[in-house]
Amino acid sequence: MLRRARVRVSMVVGLTVTALLALGAAISYVALLHSQHEQIERELTYGAVHGTIDGPPGCNWIILYDGGTIDSGRNPPPPGFPLRSAIDAVALDRQARSDRVDRNGTTYYVRTQPRGTGVVQAVFDARFQLSDRRHLLAAFLLAAMVGLAAAVLTGIVVGRRAVAPLAEALSRQRRFVADASHELRTPIAHVHTRAQILARRAGTDRADYDRLIETTRRLGEIVDELLLSARLAATPAERQPSEPVNLARLAAEAIDCEADRAAEQGVQVHLTVPDTPVLVPGVASALRRVVGELLANALTHTPTGGRIDVTVRTSRRDADLVVTDSGAGFDPADANRLFDRFHRGAGAKDRRFGLGLALLREVVTSHGGTISTDSRPGAGATFTVRLPTAAMAQRID
């Protein structure tokens, strides 16, 4: 989460600085184009009126036309000039006009207007202005590269400084949760043990003691899960030693561990796995907890005579663990919220607080996978864990 926050802040800052630099460069370039165009128009108009242009030598020409005679002076115009179509049009309607002609590898700006009984045409070669534009674009490109590097560096620095307080706050929160959970485990265990002793002494009148035992048991589970959550946050799976784990074997071991409980509840558990090992990269203990918790959750919500199907399947890219039960199911609207911490759906009076599934999602996500669920009231529930296979993970690395 902190890494994503740093990346987002860095990207926002970098893009903002880059956008400002690009905007400044665009404004400067447009201003240059406008300035050059106005300058050329002024010089052409002045040349057409006074017969001379204050421009670079050999880059401007004044051509006079009077009744069929064309006089271009001592400096002959470039090939293709004078622009006879413009001269004929102005000689006919006596209206001044401006033209732009791309010819001879450059751009010419032409001003043609009536003068006395004849026509005057001023031609300006803009090759030096075009060269200035190319040099300016090259300078802008170099400045953009330097600016982009500066923007990226600035974004990284700002991102780290902006997220630093959040990182410190999260670190303190995790330490507090871990310390508090660790300190609470012993007294809660003592209370739970004492309640069991009192219940045995009470004989048949032990209903209140049984409720106390169940409450302390749930409290102990919550504290254990909080401690596990803090440990996962401090040392996620991507920072722990990773090795290929046989997901099919984990599913078989989880079913063996819950065999007595399933037999006691009268629930049938069926396992379907491929003939070959299904290897996924990760931490075996963490993934074993995922499989075990999903199976335990299914047993908790499957009535006597029900059925649980555990399926492990694989494709070229992913491996799936699917646990389906024939229990009461839940409202599809609660599907996403089941993985929120301490969420309790409607009619959840006898259910555990929703920290276990939230922890499972943390474990699965830290392994680069996803966990999803599907259910309808009265039609059971299906939990699907999707993890990258070991071969796919090696290909990504």
Beta strands, then each sheet from edge to edge (+ up, - down):
strand 1: 60-66
strand 2: 69-71
strand 3: 97-103
strand 4: 106-115
strand 5: 118-125
strand 6: 243-246
strand 7: 268-272
strand 8: 279-282
strand 9: 307-314
strand 10: 318-325
strand 11: 370-375
strand 12: 381-388
sheet 1: 2+ 1- 5+ 4- 3+
sheet 2: 6+ 8-
sheet 3: 7+ 9+ 10- 12+ 11-
end
